[in-house]
Amino acid sequence: MYIESGIFQDYGINNFSLRRQVSMRKRKKLKKRKEPVNYEGRKYTDYLKFIEDNPTISTTQMDTVYNH
């Protein structure tokens, strides 16, 4: 903070003279993914009811992986 405000400028120290200060980049803030709000018809209990009502239909499970 002192360096950015120029207090040490008389001594030859500024932002460009500091190697770490120059080489570091600001990091991006990650946005959180929005989850669907309406889970109606997509819950496990709905799946169990579907299997009970349709015993001859074969089903497949699919998992989704989010990369954060």
PQR file of N, CA, C, O and H, with PARSE charges and radii, in Angstrom:
ATOM      1  N   MET A   1       0.813  -1.169   0.000 -0.4000 1.5000
ATOM      2  CA  MET A   1       0.000   0.000   0.000 -0.0000 2.0000
ATOM      3  C   MET A   1       0.874   1.257   0.000  0.5500 1.7000
ATOM      4  O   MET A   1       0.546   2.250  -0.649 -0.5500 1.4000
ATOM      5  N   TYR A   2       1.989   1.203   0.734 -0.4000 1.5000
ATOM      6  CA  TYR A   2       2.884   2.357   0.744 -0.0000 2.0000
ATOM      7  C   TYR A   2       3.508   2.577  -0.628  0.5500 1.7000
ATOM      8  O   TYR A   2       3.711   3.711  -1.063 -0.5500 1.4000
ATOM      9  H   TYR A   2       2.255   0.396   1.261  0.4000 1.0000
ATOM     10  N   ILE A   3       3.808   1.465  -1.301 -0.4000 1.5000
ATOM     11  CA  ILE A   3       4.473   1.573  -2.601 -0.0000 2.0000
ATOM     12  C   ILE A   3       3.514   2.158  -3.634  0.5500 1.7000
ATOM     13  O   ILE A   3       3.904   3.009  -4.434 -0.5500 1.4000
ATOM     14  H   ILE A   3       3.643   0.544  -0.948  0.4000 1.0000
ATOM     15  N   GLU A   4       2.241   1.698  -3.618 -0.4000 1.5000
ATOM     16  CA  GLU A   4       1.257   2.222  -4.561 -0.0000 2.0000
ATOM     17  C   GLU A   4       1.012   3.719  -4.347  0.5500 1.7000
ATOM     18  O   GLU A   4       0.757   4.446  -5.307 -0.5500 1.4000
ATOM     19  H   GLU A   4       1.924   1.007  -2.968  0.4000 1.0000
ATOM     20  N   SER A   5       1.086   4.176  -3.107 -0.4000 1.5000
ATOM     21  CA  SER A   5       0.830   5.583  -2.849 -0.0000 2.0000
ATOM     22  C   SER A   5       2.044   6.468  -3.141  0.5500 1.7000
ATOM     23  O   SER A   5       1.920   7.693  -3.146 -0.5500 1.4000
ATOM     24  H   SER A   5       1.293   3.585  -2.327  0.4000 1.0000
ATOM     25  N   GLY A   6       3.227   5.864  -3.388 -0.4000 1.5000
ATOM     26  CA  GLY A   6       4.394   6.624  -3.808 -0.0000 2.0000
ATOM     27  C   GLY A   6       5.257   7.146  -2.675  0.5500 1.7000
ATOM     28  O   GLY A   6       6.063   8.049  -2.898 -0.5500 1.4000
ATOM     29  H   GLY A   6       3.327   4.869  -3.384  0.4000 1.0000
ATOM     30  N   ILE A   7       5.123   6.617  -1.473 -0.4000 1.5000
ATOM     31  CA  ILE A   7       5.913   7.087  -0.334 -0.0000 2.0000
ATOM     32  C   ILE A   7       7.404   6.792  -0.530  0.5500 1.7000
ATOM     33  O   ILE A   7       8.247   7.614  -0.171 -0.5500 1.4000
ATOM     34  H   ILE A   7       4.468   5.883  -1.292  0.4000 1.0000
ATOM     35  N   PHE A   8       7.734   5.619  -1.098 -0.4000 1.5000
ATOM     36  CA  PHE A   8       9.137   5.229  -1.275 -0.0000 2.0000
ATOM     37  C   PHE A   8       9.705   5.631  -2.630  0.5500 1.7000
ATOM     38  O   PHE A   8      10.779   5.156  -3.000 -0.5500 1.4000
ATOM     39  H   PHE A   8       7.049   4.952  -1.390  0.4000 1.0000
ATOM     40  N   GLN A   9       9.033   6.478  -3.369 -0.4000 1.5000
ATOM     41  CA  GLN A   9       9.479   6.873  -4.700 -0.0000 2.0000
ATOM     42  C   GLN A   9      10.806   7.643  -4.644  0.5500 1.7000
ATOM     43  O   GLN A   9      11.600   7.547  -5.580 -0.5500 1.4000
ATOM     44  H   GLN A   9       8.161   6.865  -3.068  0.4000 1.0000
ATOM     45  N   ASP A  10      11.059   8.384  -3.596 -0.4000 1.5000
ATOM     46  CA  ASP A  10      12.317   9.117  -3.447 -0.0000 2.0000
ATOM     47  C   ASP A  10      13.510   8.174  -3.321  0.5500 1.7000
ATOM     48  O   ASP A  10      14.638   8.552  -3.637 -0.5500 1.4000
ATOM     49  H   ASP A  10      10.414   8.461  -2.836  0.4000 1.0000
ATOM     50  N   TYR A  11      13.263   6.946  -2.858 -0.4000 1.5000
ATOM     51  CA  TYR A  11      14.343   5.963  -2.676 -0.0000 2.0000
ATOM     52  C   TYR A  11      14.495   5.037  -3.881  0.5500 1.7000
ATOM     53  O   TYR A  11      15.280   4.090  -3.836 -0.5500 1.4000
ATOM     54  H   TYR A  11      12.347   6.639  -2.601  0.4000 1.0000
ATOM     55  N   GLY A  12      13.769   5.298  -4.933 -0.4000 1.5000
ATOM     56  CA  GLY A  12      13.889   4.494  -6.151 -0.0000 2.0000
ATOM     57  C   GLY A  12      13.073   3.215  -6.128  0.5500 1.7000
ATOM     58  O   GLY A  12      13.319   2.311  -6.926 -0.5500 1.4000
ATOM     59  H   GLY A  12      13.132   6.067  -4.969  0.4000 1.0000
ATOM     60  N   ILE A  13      12.122   3.126  -5.242 -0.4000 1.5000
ATOM     61  CA  ILE A  13      11.275   1.934  -5.158 -0.0000 2.0000
ATOM     62  C   ILE A  13       9.891   2.310  -5.667  0.5500 1.7000
ATOM     63  O   ILE A  13       9.223   3.191  -5.127 -0.5500 1.4000
ATOM     64  H   ILE A  13      11.922   3.860  -4.593  0.4000 1.0000
ATOM     65  N   ASN A  14       9.484   1.617  -6.716 -0.4000 1.5000
ATOM     66  CA  ASN A  14       8.133   1.806  -7.238 -0.0000 2.0000
ATOM     67  C   ASN A  14       7.577   0.448  -7.645  0.5500 1.7000
ATOM     68  O   ASN A  14       8.226  -0.575  -7.432 -0.5500 1.4000
ATOM     69  H   ASN A  14      10.027   0.901  -7.155  0.4000 1.0000
ATOM     70  N   ASN A  15       6.394   0.430  -8.224 -0.4000 1.5000
ATOM     71  CA  ASN A  15       5.758  -0.836  -8.598 -0.0000 2.0000
ATOM     72  C   ASN A  15       6.597  -1.643  -9.583  0.5500 1.7000
ATOM     73  O   ASN A  15       6.611  -2.871  -9.514 -0.5500 1.4000
ATOM     74  H   ASN A  15       5.867   1.262  -8.397  0.4000 1.0000
ATOM     75  N   PHE A  16       7.288  -0.980 -10.489 -0.4000 1.5000
ATOM     76  CA  PHE A  16       8.029  -1.691 -11.530 -0.0000 2.0000
ATOM     77  C   PHE A  16       9.366  -2.222 -11.034  0.5500 1.7000
ATOM     78  O   PHE A  16       9.944  -3.102 -11.671 -0.5500 1.4000
ATOM     79  H   PHE A  16       7.277   0.018 -10.545  0.4000 1.0000
ATOM     80  N   SER A  17       9.867  -1.718  -9.926 -0.4000 1.5000
ATOM     81  CA  SER A  17      11.136  -2.211  -9.416 -0.0000 2.0000
ATOM     82  C   SER A  17      10.964  -3.482  -8.590  0.5500 1.7000
ATOM     83  O   SER A  17      11.946  -4.160  -8.288 -0.5500 1.4000
ATOM     84  H   SER A  17       9.397  -1.003  -9.409  0.4000 1.0000
ATOM     85  N   LEU A  18       9.778  -3.795  -8.238 -0.4000 1.5000
ATOM     86  CA  LEU A  18       9.530  -5.004  -7.455 -0.0000 2.0000
ATOM     87  C   LEU A  18       9.124  -6.140  -8.388  0.5500 1.7000
ATOM     88  O   LEU A  18       8.063  -6.089  -9.010 -0.5500 1.4000
ATOM     89  H   LEU A  18       8.981  -3.244  -8.483  0.4000 1.0000
ATOM     90  N   ARG A  19       9.955  -7.145  -8.482 -0.4000 1.5000
ATOM     91  CA  ARG A  19       9.734  -8.237  -9.432 -0.0000 2.0000
ATOM     92  C   ARG A  19       8.430  -8.980  -9.142  0.5500 1.7000
ATOM     93  O   ARG A  19       7.653  -9.247 -10.058 -0.5500 1.4000
ATOM     94  H   ARG A  19      10.817  -7.186  -7.977  0.4000 1.0000
ATOM     95  N   ARG A  20       8.194  -9.305  -7.907 -0.4000 1.5000
ATOM     96  CA  ARG A  20       6.985 -10.056  -7.565 -0.0000 2.0000
ATOM     97  C   ARG A  20       5.737  -9.217  -7.834  0.5500 1.7000
ATOM     98  O   ARG A  20       4.733  -9.733  -8.325 -0.5500 1.4000
ATOM     99  H   ARG A  20       8.826  -9.089  -7.163  0.4000 1.0000
ATOM    100  N   GLN A  21       5.798  -7.964  -7.522 -0.4000 1.5000
ATOM    101  CA  GLN A  21       4.656  -7.076  -7.737 -0.0000 2.0000
ATOM    102  C   GLN A  21       4.295  -7.014  -9.220  0.5500 1.7000
ATOM    103  O   GLN A  21       3.116  -6.990  -9.573 -0.5500 1.4000
ATOM    104  H   GLN A  21       6.613  -7.545  -7.122  0.4000 1.0000
ATOM    105  N   VAL A  22       5.293  -6.988 -10.075 -0.4000 1.5000
ATOM    106  CA  VAL A  22       5.047  -6.878 -11.511 -0.0000 2.0000
ATOM    107  C   VAL A  22       4.583  -8.207 -12.083  0.5500 1.7000
ATOM    108  O   VAL A  22       3.717  -8.232 -12.957 -0.5500 1.4000
ATOM    109  H   VAL A  22       6.251  -7.007  -9.788  0.4000 1.0000
ATOM    110  N   SER A  23       5.152  -9.329 -11.600 -0.4000 1.5000
ATOM    111  CA  SER A  23       4.854 -10.620 -12.211 -0.0000 2.0000
ATOM    112  C   SER A  23       3.504 -11.190 -11.776  0.5500 1.7000
ATOM    113  O   SER A  23       2.958 -12.051 -12.465 -0.5500 1.4000
ATOM    114  H   SER A  23       5.856  -9.310 -10.890  0.4000 1.0000
ATOM    115  N   MET A  24       2.966 -10.742 -10.678 -0.4000 1.5000
ATOM    116  CA  MET A  24       1.694 -11.280 -10.222 -0.0000 2.0000
ATOM    117  C   MET A  24       0.536 -10.625 -10.978  0.5500 1.7000
ATOM    118  O   MET A  24       0.491  -9.406 -11.143 -0.5500 1.4000
ATOM    119  H   MET A  24       3.409 -10.042 -10.118  0.4000 1.0000
ATOM    120  N   ARG A  25      -0.402 -11.467 -11.434 -0.4000 1.5000
ATOM    121  CA  ARG A  25      -1.596 -10.961 -12.095 -0.0000 2.0000
ATOM    122  C   ARG A  25      -2.780 -11.086 -11.149  0.5500 1.7000
ATOM    123  O   ARG A  25      -2.788 -11.946 -10.268 -0.5500 1.4000
ATOM    124  H   ARG A  25      -0.366 -12.458 -11.300  0.4000 1.0000
ATOM    125  N   LYS A  26      -3.752 -10.252 -11.324 -0.4000 1.5000
ATOM    126  CA  LYS A  26      -4.960 -10.361 -10.524 -0.0000 2.0000
ATOM    127  C   LYS A  26      -5.707 -11.614 -10.949  0.5500 1.7000
ATOM    128  O   LYS A  26      -5.794 -11.925 -12.137 -0.5500 1.4000
ATOM    129  H   LYS A  26      -3.746  -9.553 -12.039  0.4000 1.0000
ATOM    130  N   ARG A  27      -6.239 -12.321  -9.979 -0.4000 1.5000
ATOM    131  CA  ARG A  27      -6.958 -13.559 -10.255 -0.0000 2.0000
ATOM    132  C   ARG A  27      -8.418 -13.280 -10.556  0.5500 1.7000
ATOM    133  O   ARG A  27      -9.025 -12.362 -10.004 -0.5500 1.4000
ATOM    134  H   ARG A  27      -6.169 -12.068  -9.014  0.4000 1.0000
ATOM    135  N   LYS A  28      -8.964 -14.096 -11.445 -0.4000 1.5000
ATOM    136  CA  LYS A  28     -10.369 -13.953 -11.791 -0.0000 2.0000
ATOM    137  C   LYS A  28     -11.227 -14.567 -10.695  0.5500 1.7000
ATOM    138  O   LYS A  28     -10.865 -15.588 -10.110 -0.5500 1.4000
ATOM    139  H   LYS A  28      -8.471 -14.842 -11.893  0.4000 1.0000
ATOM    140  N   LYS A  29     -12.347 -13.948 -10.425 -0.4000 1.5000
ATOM    141  CA  LYS A  29     -13.284 -14.508  -9.472 -0.0000 2.0000
ATOM    142  C   LYS A  29     -14.180 -15.491 -10.210  0.5500 1.7000
ATOM    143  O   LYS A  29     -14.741 -15.168 -11.257 -0.5500 1.4000
ATOM    144  H   LYS A  29     -12.641 -13.119 -10.900  0.4000 1.0000
ATOM    145  N   LEU A  30     -14.311 -16.695  -9.657 -0.4000 1.5000
ATOM    146  CA  LEU A  30     -15.145 -17.706 -10.279 -0.0000 2.0000
ATOM    147  C   LEU A  30     -16.603 -17.478  -9.902  0.5500 1.7000
ATOM    148  O   LEU A  30     -16.931 -17.205  -8.747 -0.5500 1.4000
ATOM    149  H   LEU A  30     -13.855 -16.957  -8.807  0.4000 1.0000
ATOM    150  N   LYS A  31     -17.458 -17.595 -10.895 -0.4000 1.5000
ATOM    151  CA  LYS A  31     -18.886 -17.475 -10.645 -0.0000 2.0000
ATOM    152  C   LYS A  31     -19.429 -18.860 -10.309  0.5500 1.7000
ATOM    153  O   LYS A  31     -19.079 -19.846 -10.956 -0.5500 1.4000
ATOM    154  H   LYS A  31     -17.191 -17.817 -11.833  0.4000 1.0000
ATOM    155  N   LYS A  32     -20.272 -18.925  -9.311 -0.4000 1.5000
ATOM    156  CA  LYS A  32     -20.887 -20.197  -8.959 -0.0000 2.0000
ATOM    157  C   LYS A  32     -21.960 -20.530  -9.983  0.5500 1.7000
ATOM    158  O   LYS A  32     -22.667 -19.655 -10.483 -0.5500 1.4000
ATOM    159  H   LYS A  32     -20.557 -18.124  -8.785  0.4000 1.0000
ATOM    160  N   ARG A  33     -22.062 -21.816 -10.280 -0.4000 1.5000
ATOM    161  CA  ARG A  33     -23.097 -22.249 -11.219 -0.0000 2.0000
ATOM    162  C   ARG A  33     -24.457 -22.181 -10.539  0.5500 1.7000
ATOM    163  O   ARG A  33     -24.605 -22.493  -9.358 -0.5500 1.4000
ATOM    164  H   ARG A  33     -21.488 -22.528  -9.874  0.4000 1.0000
ATOM    165  N   LYS A  34     -25.429 -21.766 -11.314 -0.4000 1.5000
ATOM    166  CA  LYS A  34     -26.782 -21.693 -10.778 -0.0000 2.0000
ATOM    167  C   LYS A  34     -27.425 -23.073 -10.909  0.5500 1.7000
ATOM    168  O   LYS A  34     -27.459 -23.660 -11.990 -0.5500 1.4000
ATOM    169  H   LYS A  34     -25.309 -21.512 -12.274  0.4000 1.0000
ATOM    170  N   GLU A  35     -27.920 -23.564  -9.812 -0.4000 1.5000
ATOM    171  CA  GLU A  35     -28.615 -24.846  -9.807 -0.0000 2.0000
ATOM    172  C   GLU A  35     -30.068 -24.623 -10.220  0.5500 1.7000
ATOM    173  O   GLU A  35     -30.648 -23.581  -9.914 -0.5500 1.4000
ATOM    174  H   GLU A  35     -27.893 -23.087  -8.934  0.4000 1.0000
ATOM    175  N   PRO A  36     -30.653 -25.592 -10.910 -0.5600 1.5000
ATOM    176  CA  PRO A  36     -32.069 -25.441 -11.250  0.2800 2.0000
ATOM    177  C   PRO A  36     -32.920 -25.399  -9.980  0.5500 1.7000
ATOM    178  O   PRO A  36     -32.705 -26.180  -9.053 -0.5500 1.4000
ATOM    179  N   VAL A  37     -33.868 -24.500  -9.949 -0.4000 1.5000
ATOM    180  CA  VAL A  37     -34.683 -24.304  -8.757 -0.0000 2.0000
ATOM    181  C   VAL A  37     -35.811 -25.318  -8.704  0.5500 1.7000
ATOM    182  O   VAL A  37     -36.148 -25.812  -7.628 -0.5500 1.4000
ATOM    183  H   VAL A  37     -34.042 -23.865 -10.703  0.4000 1.0000
ATOM    184  N   ASN A  38     -36.392 -25.633  -9.839 -0.4000 1.5000
ATOM    185  CA  ASN A  38     -37.558 -26.506  -9.892 -0.0000 2.0000
ATOM    186  C   ASN A  38     -37.123 -27.958 -10.088  0.5500 1.7000
ATOM    187  O   ASN A  38     -36.697 -28.344 -11.176 -0.5500 1.4000
ATOM    188  H   ASN A  38     -36.118 -25.232 -10.713  0.4000 1.0000
ATOM    189  N   TYR A  39     -37.234 -28.760  -9.023 -0.4000 1.5000
ATOM    190  CA  TYR A  39     -36.881 -30.176  -9.098 -0.0000 2.0000
ATOM    191  C   TYR A  39     -38.116 -31.056  -9.266  0.5500 1.7000
ATOM    192  O   TYR A  39     -38.027 -32.273  -9.103 -0.5500 1.4000
ATOM    193  H   TYR A  39     -37.580 -28.446  -8.139  0.4000 1.0000
ATOM    194  N   GLU A  40     -39.239 -30.478  -9.582 -0.4000 1.5000
ATOM    195  CA  GLU A  40     -40.479 -31.242  -9.692 -0.0000 2.0000
ATOM    196  C   GLU A  40     -40.377 -32.257 -10.833  0.5500 1.7000
ATOM    197  O   GLU A  40     -40.074 -31.900 -11.972 -0.5500 1.4000
ATOM    198  H   GLU A  40     -39.311 -29.490  -9.714  0.4000 1.0000
ATOM    199  N   GLY A  41     -40.630 -33.508 -10.513 -0.4000 1.5000
ATOM    200  CA  GLY A  41     -40.564 -34.576 -11.502 -0.0000 2.0000
ATOM    201  C   GLY A  41     -39.165 -35.125 -11.716  0.5500 1.7000
ATOM    202  O   GLY A  41     -38.969 -35.988 -12.571 -0.5500 1.4000
ATOM    203  H   GLY A  41     -40.875 -33.798  -9.588  0.4000 1.0000
ATOM    204  N   ARG A  42     -38.193 -34.644 -10.960 -0.4000 1.5000
ATOM    205  CA  ARG A  42     -36.810 -35.110 -11.127 -0.0000 2.0000
ATOM    206  C   ARG A  42     -36.198 -35.625  -9.827  0.5500 1.7000
ATOM    207  O   ARG A  42     -34.978 -35.755  -9.725 -0.5500 1.4000
ATOM    208  H   ARG A  42     -38.353 -33.943 -10.266  0.4000 1.0000
ATOM    209  N   LYS A  43     -37.020 -35.912  -8.853 -0.4000 1.5000
ATOM    210  CA  LYS A  43     -36.529 -36.411  -7.573 -0.0000 2.0000
ATOM    211  C   LYS A  43     -36.473 -37.931  -7.601  0.5500 1.7000
ATOM    212  O   LYS A  43     -37.049 -38.575  -8.478 -0.5500 1.4000
ATOM    213  H   LYS A  43     -38.010 -35.806  -8.936  0.4000 1.0000
ATOM    214  N   TYR A  44     -35.768 -38.491  -6.625 -0.4000 1.5000
ATOM    215  CA  TYR A  44     -35.621 -39.944  -6.548 -0.0000 2.0000
ATOM    216  C   TYR A  44     -36.966 -40.620  -6.288  0.5500 1.7000
ATOM    217  O   TYR A  44     -37.219 -41.717  -6.786 -0.5500 1.4000
ATOM    218  H   TYR A  44     -35.299 -37.968  -5.912  0.4000 1.0000
ATOM    219  N   THR A  45     -37.809 -39.975  -5.523 -0.4000 1.5000
ATOM    220  CA  THR A  45     -39.140 -40.548  -5.270 -0.0000 2.0000
ATOM    221  C   THR A  45     -39.957 -40.610  -6.558  0.5500 1.7000
ATOM    222  O   THR A  45     -40.729 -41.549  -6.756 -0.5500 1.4000
ATOM    223  H   THR A  45     -37.603 -39.084  -5.119  0.4000 1.0000
ATOM    224  N   ASP A  46     -39.794 -39.620  -7.432 -0.4000 1.5000
ATOM    225  CA  ASP A  46     -40.481 -39.649  -8.728 -0.0000 2.0000
ATOM    226  C   ASP A  46     -39.964 -40.803  -9.582  0.5500 1.7000
ATOM    227  O   ASP A  46     -40.732 -41.448 -10.295 -0.5500 1.4000
ATOM    228  H   ASP A  46     -39.167 -38.858  -7.271  0.4000 1.0000
ATOM    229  N   TYR A  47     -38.675 -41.054  -9.507 -0.4000 1.5000
ATOM    230  CA  TYR A  47     -38.078 -42.177 -10.244 -0.0000 2.0000
ATOM    231  C   TYR A  47     -38.630 -43.512  -9.739  0.5500 1.7000
ATOM    232  O   TYR A  47     -38.981 -44.388 -10.531 -0.5500 1.4000
ATOM    233  H   TYR A  47     -38.052 -40.529  -8.928  0.4000 1.0000
ATOM    234  N   LEU A  48     -38.702 -43.657  -8.419 -0.4000 1.5000
ATOM    235  CA  LEU A  48     -39.229 -44.903  -7.853 -0.0000 2.0000
ATOM    236  C   LEU A  48     -40.687 -45.119  -8.247  0.5500 1.7000
ATOM    237  O   LEU A  48     -41.099 -46.247  -8.515 -0.5500 1.4000
ATOM    238  H   LEU A  48     -38.416 -42.945  -7.776  0.4000 1.0000
ATOM    239  N   LYS A  49     -41.462 -44.045  -8.281 -0.4000 1.5000
ATOM    240  CA  LYS A  49     -42.861 -44.163  -8.698 -0.0000 2.0000
ATOM    241  C   LYS A  49     -42.964 -44.555 -10.177  0.5500 1.7000
ATOM    242  O   LYS A  49     -43.820 -45.355 -10.555 -0.5500 1.4000
ATOM    243  H   LYS A  49     -41.127 -43.129  -8.063  0.4000 1.0000
ATOM    244  N   PHE A  50     -42.078 -43.981 -11.013 -0.4000 1.5000
ATOM    245  CA  PHE A  50     -42.064 -44.324 -12.429 -0.0000 2.0000
ATOM    246  C   PHE A  50     -41.733 -45.799 -12.635  0.5500 1.7000
ATOM    247  O   PHE A  50     -42.356 -46.472 -13.456 -0.5500 1.4000
ATOM    248  H   PHE A  50     -41.382 -43.332 -10.706  0.4000 1.0000
ATOM    249  N   ILE A  51     -40.751 -46.299 -11.889 -0.4000 1.5000
ATOM    250  CA  ILE A  51     -40.381 -47.719 -11.998 -0.0000 2.0000
ATOM    251  C   ILE A  51     -41.542 -48.612 -11.559  0.5500 1.7000
ATOM    252  O   ILE A  51     -41.800 -49.653 -12.164 -0.5500 1.4000
ATOM    253  H   ILE A  51     -40.245 -45.753 -11.222  0.4000 1.0000
ATOM    254  N   GLU A  52     -42.227 -48.200 -10.518 -0.4000 1.5000
ATOM    255  CA  GLU A  52     -43.363 -48.986 -10.026 -0.0000 2.0000
ATOM    256  C   GLU A  52     -44.506 -48.998 -11.038  0.5500 1.7000
ATOM    257  O   GLU A  52     -45.146 -50.031 -11.240 -0.5500 1.4000
ATOM    258  H   GLU A  52     -42.018 -47.355 -10.026  0.4000 1.0000
ATOM    259  N   ASP A  53     -44.765 -47.854 -11.674 -0.4000 1.5000
ATOM    260  CA  ASP A  53     -45.855 -47.758 -12.649 -0.0000 2.0000
ATOM    261  C   ASP A  53     -45.500 -48.427 -13.979  0.5500 1.7000
ATOM    262  O   ASP A  53     -46.398 -48.887 -14.684 -0.5500 1.4000
ATOM    263  H   ASP A  53     -44.245 -47.016 -11.510  0.4000 1.0000
ATOM    264  N   ASN A  54     -44.210 -48.491 -14.338 -0.4000 1.5000
ATOM    265  CA  ASN A  54     -43.764 -49.042 -15.620 -0.0000 2.0000
ATOM    266  C   ASN A  54     -42.682 -50.106 -15.386  0.5500 1.7000
ATOM    267  O   ASN A  54     -41.500 -49.838 -15.602 -0.5500 1.4000
ATOM    268  H   ASN A  54     -43.482 -48.117 -13.765  0.4000 1.0000
ATOM    269  N   PRO A  55     -43.073 -51.296 -14.951 -0.5600 1.5000
ATOM    270  CA  PRO A  55     -42.065 -52.318 -14.623  0.2800 2.0000
ATOM    271  C   PRO A  55     -41.358 -52.914 -15.852  0.5500 1.7000
ATOM    272  O   PRO A  55     -40.289 -53.508 -15.705 -0.5500 1.4000
ATOM    273  N   THR A  56     -41.917 -52.774 -17.037 -0.4000 1.5000
ATOM    274  CA  THR A  56     -41.305 -53.381 -18.222 -0.0000 2.0000
ATOM    275  C   THR A  56     -40.285 -52.470 -18.896  0.5500 1.7000
ATOM    276  O   THR A  56     -39.533 -52.928 -19.756 -0.5500 1.4000
ATOM    277  H   THR A  56     -42.785 -52.292 -17.157  0.4000 1.0000
ATOM    278  N   ILE A  57     -40.242 -51.213 -18.533 -0.4000 1.5000
ATOM    279  CA  ILE A  57     -39.309 -50.266 -19.156 -0.0000 2.0000
ATOM    280  C   ILE A  57     -37.970 -50.332 -18.435  0.5500 1.7000
ATOM    281  O   ILE A  57     -37.904 -50.233 -17.209 -0.5500 1.4000
ATOM    282  H   ILE A  57     -40.853 -50.840 -17.834  0.4000 1.0000
ATOM    283  N   SER A  58     -36.905 -50.500 -19.214 -0.4000 1.5000
ATOM    284  CA  SER A  58     -35.572 -50.504 -18.600 -0.0000 2.0000
ATOM    285  C   SER A  58     -35.087 -49.062 -18.446  0.5500 1.7000
ATOM    286  O   SER A  58     -35.421 -48.196 -19.254 -0.5500 1.4000
ATOM    287  H   SER A  58     -36.958 -50.580 -20.209  0.4000 1.0000
ATOM    288  N   THR A  59     -34.304 -48.820 -17.411 -0.4000 1.5000
ATOM    289  CA  THR A  59     -33.813 -47.473 -17.139 -0.0000 2.0000
ATOM    290  C   THR A  59     -32.290 -47.472 -17.082  0.5500 1.7000
ATOM    291  O   THR A  59     -31.656 -48.513 -16.909 -0.5500 1.4000
ATOM    292  H   THR A  59     -34.033 -49.524 -16.755  0.4000 1.0000
ATOM    293  N   THR A  60     -31.729 -46.298 -17.230 -0.4000 1.5000
ATOM    294  CA  THR A  60     -30.282 -46.097 -17.160 -0.0000 2.0000
ATOM    295  C   THR A  60     -30.002 -44.911 -16.248  0.5500 1.7000
ATOM    296  O   THR A  60     -30.724 -43.913 -16.259 -0.5500 1.4000
ATOM    297  H   THR A  60     -32.244 -45.452 -17.371  0.4000 1.0000
ATOM    298  N   GLN A  61     -28.949 -45.038 -15.465 -0.4000 1.5000
ATOM    299  CA  GLN A  61     -28.579 -43.955 -14.556 -0.0000 2.0000
ATOM    300  C   GLN A  61     -27.489 -43.121 -15.207  0.5500 1.7000
ATOM    301  O   GLN A  61     -26.568 -43.658 -15.822 -0.5500 1.4000
ATOM    302  H   GLN A  61     -28.362 -45.849 -15.456  0.4000 1.0000
ATOM    303  N   MET A  62     -27.600 -41.797 -15.067 -0.4000 1.5000
ATOM    304  CA  MET A  62     -26.589 -40.896 -15.616 -0.0000 2.0000
ATOM    305  C   MET A  62     -26.219 -39.887 -14.536  0.5500 1.7000
ATOM    306  O   MET A  62     -27.095 -39.243 -13.958 -0.5500 1.4000
ATOM    307  H   MET A  62     -28.348 -41.361 -14.567  0.4000 1.0000
ATOM    308  N   ASP A  63     -24.927 -39.748 -14.265 -0.4000 1.5000
ATOM    309  CA  ASP A  63     -24.454 -38.770 -13.298 -0.0000 2.0000
ATOM    310  C   ASP A  63     -23.857 -37.583 -14.033  0.5500 1.7000
ATOM    311  O   ASP A  63     -23.294 -37.725 -15.119 -0.5500 1.4000
ATOM    312  H   ASP A  63     -24.216 -40.271 -14.735  0.4000 1.0000
ATOM    313  N   THR A  64     -23.986 -36.423 -13.432 -0.4000 1.5000
ATOM    314  CA  THR A  64     -23.410 -35.202 -13.998 -0.0000 2.0000
ATOM    315  C   THR A  64     -22.348 -34.688 -13.053  0.5500 1.7000
ATOM    316  O   THR A  64     -22.572 -34.604 -11.846 -0.5500 1.4000
ATOM    317  H   THR A  64     -24.443 -36.307 -12.550  0.4000 1.0000
ATOM    318  N   VAL A  65     -21.191 -34.344 -13.597 -0.4000 1.5000
ATOM    319  CA  VAL A  65     -20.102 -33.835 -12.783 -0.0000 2.0000
ATOM    320  C   VAL A  65     -19.833 -32.388 -13.205  0.5500 1.7000
ATOM    321  O   VAL A  65     -19.602 -32.108 -14.381 -0.5500 1.4000
ATOM    322  H   VAL A  65     -21.009 -34.413 -14.577  0.4000 1.0000
ATOM    323  N   TYR A  66     -19.865 -31.483 -12.240 -0.4000 1.5000
ATOM    324  CA  TYR A  66     -19.552 -30.083 -12.502 -0.0000 2.0000
ATOM    325  C   TYR A  66     -18.079 -29.850 -12.212  0.5500 1.7000
ATOM    326  O   TYR A  66     -17.545 -30.337 -11.216 -0.5500 1.4000
ATOM    327  H   TYR A  66     -20.053 -31.710 -11.284  0.4000 1.0000
ATOM    328  N   ASN A  67     -17.436 -29.108 -13.085 -0.4000 1.5000
ATOM    329  CA  ASN A  67     -16.036 -28.768 -12.893 -0.0000 2.0000
ATOM    330  C   ASN A  67     -15.955 -27.338 -12.398  0.5500 1.7000
ATOM    331  O   ASN A  67     -16.225 -26.400 -13.147 -0.5500 1.4000
ATOM    332  H   ASN A  67     -17.870 -28.713 -13.894  0.4000 1.0000
ATOM    333  N   HIS A  68     -15.586 -27.170 -11.143 -0.4000 1.5000
ATOM    334  CA  HIS A  68     -15.485 -25.821 -10.559 -0.0000 2.0000
ATOM    335  C   HIS A  68     -14.072 -25.391 -10.502  0.5500 1.7000
ATOM    336  O   HIS A  68     -13.781 -24.287 -10.044 -0.5500 1.4000
ATOM    337  H   HIS A  68     -15.367 -27.933 -10.534  0.4000 1.0000
TER
END
